[in-house]
């Protein structure tokens, strides 16, 4: 009977479960894993937000530049605008569109505006700020070709993440393809 009691007691000890030390070690290891995974998750969210901000900026700038470019390509550029890109740029661009007439593109309080027929339309969205929009008009008196317009812009988010990596400097060069001059020759 004593032997039965000792065997039964040994079986109970082996079936009791974890000790406090084993539980604390397991909890510490689990905590380190959870904290590490949480940190990685937070970094992934920050990267995703930065990517979405960059996408908004890029899409907005692309829309503005494409809108301006479409109208410049079919318009006349009146003489008398700043023609020397080495000494300075002009902050507003005046063109004469074949259908819309006189159009001015300008930057007002971080918003790119199109003014035609006394009506002002904001081209850029509310979530981005154009901190710079300048035009460089190069006339080509030597080779009798159309004017070339360089557009320089700096775009950044207006709200949300203010990261220097999210400031985009954009430059494009295009020419007017005014066919009235082409057809006269």
Secondary structure, 3 states (H helix, E strand, C coil): CHHHHHHHHHHHHHCCCCCHHHHHHHHHHHHHHHHHHHHHHHHHHHHHHHHHHHHHHHHHHHHHHHHHHHHHHCCECCCCCCCCCCCCCECEEEEEECCCEEEEEEEECCEEEEEECCEEEECCCCCEEEEEEEEEEEEECCCCEEEEEEEEEEEEECCCCCCHHHCEEEEEEEECCCHHHHHHC
